[in-house]
Amino acid sequence: MTPVKPLPAASVPTGVSAPEAAWPRLFAAWVVSLAATLGALLIGEGMGQAPCVLCWYQRILMFPLAVILAIASFRSDAGIRPYATVLAGLGWAVAAYHGLLYAGVIPAGIEPCGAGPSCSGGGMTVLGTIPIPYLSVAAFTVILLLLLLPSRRSSR
């Protein structure tokens, strides 16, 4: 049986074990993904506003993040980061494209939100001012930052 090699000292913050160092960021990423998931469900199911095609794609990428980040955060399993980063990165790309369509940066010849319901209506805002497509970009951005930025070193 091959012995397990310990992590190099430089990869773990001083005075903090690897699982303890991973937990706060994984937990924060889970909270953001859970809030985004619950918000999407509230808007769609609670308020009866049907999501557009691009919103569905973003949901497909956000909903599993709420599950896998919950499991990873409570197990302090930093090994989930590559998988969660791929989901969050793809979600960010779809959300950024959606945001550019909403803002009118992408030509009007490309119909915003495709066929079906549209996010360009006046009622598709939160608190009357923040467009739903921008909230998705923000959520995926925060999750990516939490997954990609290195952990701070403890000074203990």
SELODREN-214137 format. One record per residue (C-alpha): x, z, y; residue number from 0. Coordinates in Angstrom, 2 decimals. Example, Ala and Ser with C-alpha at 12.3 -4.5 7.8 and 13.67 -1.06 7.14 Angstrom:
BEGIN
+---------+---------+---------+-----+
!      px !      pz !      py !   i !
+---------+---------+---------+-----+
!   12.30 !    7.80 !   -4.50 !   0 !
!   13.67 !    7.14 !   -1.06 !   1 !
+---------+---------+---------+-----+
***
This chain:
BEGIN
+---------+---------+---------+-----+
!      px !      pz !      py !   i !
+---------+---------+---------+-----+
!    0.00 !    0.00 !    0.00 !   0 !
!    1.34 !   -0.97 !    3.42 !   1 !
!    1.61 !    1.93 !    5.89 !   2 !
!   -0.36 !    1.61 !    9.13 !   3 !
!    1.85 !    1.16 !   12.16 !   4 !
!    1.02 !    3.37 !   15.17 !   5 !
!    0.24 !    1.76 !   18.50 !   6 !
!    3.20 !    1.38 !   20.85 !   7 !
!    3.37 !    4.23 !   23.36 !   8 !
!    2.89 !    1.83 !   26.29 !   9 !
!   -0.57 !    0.74 !   25.09 !  10 !
!   -2.16 !    4.21 !   25.16 !  11 !
!   -2.44 !    6.22 !   28.40 !  12 !
!   -0.33 !    9.36 !   28.44 !  13 !
!   -2.27 !   12.38 !   27.18 !  14 !
!   -5.28 !   10.31 !   26.06 !  15 !
!   -5.83 !    8.84 !   22.60 !  16 !
!   -6.81 !    5.17 !   22.26 !  17 !
!  -10.49 !    5.89 !   21.35 !  18 !
!  -10.85 !    8.34 !   24.25 !  19 !
!   -9.41 !    5.75 !   26.65 !  20 !
!  -11.85 !    3.05 !   25.46 !  21 !
!  -15.02 !    5.11 !   25.62 !  22 !
!  -15.79 !    5.29 !   29.38 !  23 !
!  -15.56 !    1.55 !   29.99 !  24 !
!  -17.47 !    0.65 !   26.84 !  25 !
!  -20.16 !    3.16 !   27.75 !  26 !
!  -20.42 !    1.84 !   31.32 !  27 !
!  -20.64 !   -1.76 !   30.04 !  28 !
!  -23.39 !   -0.66 !   27.64 !  29 !
!  -25.34 !    1.01 !   30.48 !  30 !
!  -25.17 !   -2.20 !   32.55 !  31 !
!  -26.24 !   -4.37 !   29.60 !  32 !
!  -29.06 !   -1.95 !   28.75 !  33 !
!  -30.30 !   -1.93 !   32.36 !  34 !
!  -30.20 !   -5.75 !   32.45 !  35 !
!  -32.04 !   -5.98 !   29.12 !  36 !
!  -34.72 !   -3.50 !   30.15 !  37 !
!  -35.05 !   -5.21 !   33.53 !  38 !
!  -35.55 !   -8.61 !   31.89 !  39 !
!  -38.14 !   -7.17 !   29.53 !  40 !
!  -39.94 !   -5.42 !   32.39 !  41 !
!  -40.08 !   -8.58 !   34.49 !  42 !
!  -41.13 !  -10.77 !   31.57 !  43 !
!  -43.44 !   -8.50 !   29.61 !  44 !
!  -44.47 !   -5.82 !   32.10 !  45 !
!  -44.98 !   -8.03 !   35.13 !  46 !
!  -46.02 !  -11.12 !   33.17 !  47 !
!  -43.49 !  -13.46 !   34.78 !  48 !
!  -42.40 !  -16.02 !   32.19 !  49 !
!  -38.65 !  -16.69 !   32.15 !  50 !
!  -37.28 !  -20.16 !   32.81 !  51 !
!  -35.06 !  -21.98 !   30.31 !  52 !
!  -31.82 !  -20.76 !   31.90 !  53 !
!  -33.15 !  -17.19 !   31.98 !  54 !
!  -33.81 !  -17.46 !   28.24 !  55 !
!  -30.21 !  -18.51 !   27.62 !  56 !
!  -28.98 !  -15.54 !   29.63 !  57 !
!  -31.27 !  -13.21 !   27.68 !  58 !
!  -29.93 !  -14.63 !   24.40 !  59 !
!  -26.44 !  -13.61 !   25.53 !  60 !
!  -27.34 !  -10.26 !   27.17 !  61 !
!  -29.62 !   -8.69 !   24.56 !  62 !
!  -26.98 !   -8.53 !   21.78 !  63 !
!  -24.52 !   -7.00 !   24.25 !  64 !
!  -26.86 !   -4.02 !   24.65 !  65 !
!  -26.73 !   -3.45 !   20.90 !  66 !
!  -23.05 !   -4.07 !   20.12 !  67 !
!  -21.80 !   -2.22 !   23.20 !  68 !
!  -23.98 !    0.78 !   22.29 !  69 !
!  -22.48 !    0.93 !   18.81 !  70 !
!  -18.94 !    0.34 !   20.09 !  71 !
!  -19.19 !    2.92 !   22.88 !  72 !
!  -20.48 !    5.67 !   20.62 !  73 !
!  -17.81 !    4.87 !   18.04 !  74 !
!  -15.14 !    4.43 !   20.76 !  75 !
!  -14.35 !    1.10 !   19.13 !  76 !
!  -12.30 !   -0.98 !   21.57 !  77 !
!  -12.02 !   -3.65 !   18.87 !  78 !
!  -15.39 !   -5.01 !   20.00 !  79 !
!  -13.95 !   -6.17 !   23.33 !  80 !
!  -13.02 !   -9.73 !   22.27 !  81 !
!  -16.49 !  -10.37 !   20.84 !  82 !
!  -18.36 !   -8.79 !   23.72 !  83 !
!  -16.14 !  -10.62 !   26.21 !  84 !
!  -17.08 !  -13.98 !   24.68 !  85 !
!  -20.80 !  -13.19 !   24.92 !  86 !
!  -20.45 !  -11.87 !   28.48 !  87 !
!  -18.27 !  -14.84 !   29.52 !  88 !
!  -20.78 !  -17.37 !   28.22 !  89 !
!  -23.60 !  -15.43 !   29.86 !  90 !
!  -21.67 !  -15.35 !   33.14 !  91 !
!  -21.17 !  -19.14 !   33.01 !  92 !
!  -24.89 !  -19.77 !   32.48 !  93 !
!  -25.79 !  -17.21 !   35.17 !  94 !
!  -23.30 !  -18.70 !   37.65 !  95 !
!  -24.70 !  -22.19 !   37.03 !  96 !
!  -28.22 !  -20.80 !   37.47 !  97 !
!  -27.20 !  -19.06 !   40.69 !  98 !
!  -25.67 !  -22.28 !   42.06 !  99 !
!  -28.87 !  -24.15 !   41.23 ! 100 !
!  -30.92 !  -21.44 !   42.95 ! 101 !
!  -28.69 !  -21.50 !   46.05 ! 102 !
!  -28.93 !  -25.29 !   46.31 ! 103 !
!  -25.18 !  -25.79 !   45.87 ! 104 !
!  -25.83 !  -28.09 !   42.92 ! 105 !
!  -27.77 !  -31.20 !   44.07 ! 106 !
!  -31.56 !  -31.02 !   44.16 ! 107 !
!  -31.69 !  -34.03 !   41.78 ! 108 !
!  -30.92 !  -31.54 !   39.01 ! 109 !
!  -34.18 !  -29.63 !   38.71 ! 110 !
!  -33.62 !  -25.87 !   39.07 ! 111 !
!  -34.47 !  -23.98 !   35.90 ! 112 !
!  -35.47 !  -27.12 !   33.97 ! 113 !
!  -38.97 !  -27.53 !   32.60 ! 114 !
!  -41.47 !  -24.68 !   32.54 ! 115 !
!  -41.51 !  -21.68 !   34.87 ! 116 !
!  -39.15 !  -21.71 !   37.82 ! 117 !
!  -37.06 !  -18.92 !   39.30 ! 118 !
!  -37.18 !  -20.63 !   42.68 ! 119 !
!  -40.61 !  -19.18 !   43.49 ! 120 !
!  -40.94 !  -16.47 !   46.13 ! 121 !
!  -42.19 !  -13.91 !   43.62 ! 122 !
!  -39.00 !  -14.10 !   41.56 ! 123 !
!  -37.13 !  -11.47 !   43.52 ! 124 !
!  -36.46 !   -7.79 !   43.03 ! 125 !
!  -37.33 !   -5.49 !   45.93 ! 126 !
!  -38.54 !   -8.61 !   47.75 ! 127 !
!  -35.02 !   -9.76 !   48.63 ! 128 !
!  -32.68 !  -10.08 !   45.64 ! 129 !
!  -33.23 !  -13.24 !   43.55 ! 130 !
!  -33.31 !  -12.63 !   39.80 ! 131 !
!  -30.60 !  -15.25 !   39.05 ! 132 !
!  -28.15 !  -13.32 !   41.26 ! 133 !
!  -28.84 !  -10.06 !   39.42 ! 134 !
!  -27.82 !  -11.73 !   36.17 ! 135 !
!  -24.54 !  -12.97 !   37.67 ! 136 !
!  -23.86 !   -9.44 !   38.94 ! 137 !
!  -24.61 !   -7.81 !   35.57 ! 138 !
!  -22.40 !  -10.20 !   33.58 ! 139 !
!  -19.62 !   -9.86 !   36.18 ! 140 !
!  -19.63 !   -6.05 !   35.97 ! 141 !
!  -19.63 !   -6.15 !   32.16 ! 142 !
!  -16.71 !   -8.59 !   32.13 ! 143 !
!  -14.73 !   -6.47 !   34.57 ! 144 !
!  -15.33 !   -3.34 !   32.49 ! 145 !
!  -14.22 !   -5.15 !   29.33 ! 146 !
!  -11.21 !   -6.95 !   30.79 ! 147 !
!   -9.60 !   -4.59 !   33.28 ! 148 !
!   -6.92 !   -2.36 !   31.78 ! 149 !
!   -7.64 !    1.34 !   31.47 ! 150 !
!   -5.97 !    3.68 !   33.95 ! 151 !
!   -3.20 !    5.87 !   32.68 ! 152 !
!   -3.80 !    9.58 !   32.68 ! 153 !
!   -1.25 !   11.65 !   34.57 ! 154 !
!   -1.54 !   14.64 !   32.19 ! 155 !
+---------+---------+---------+-----+
***
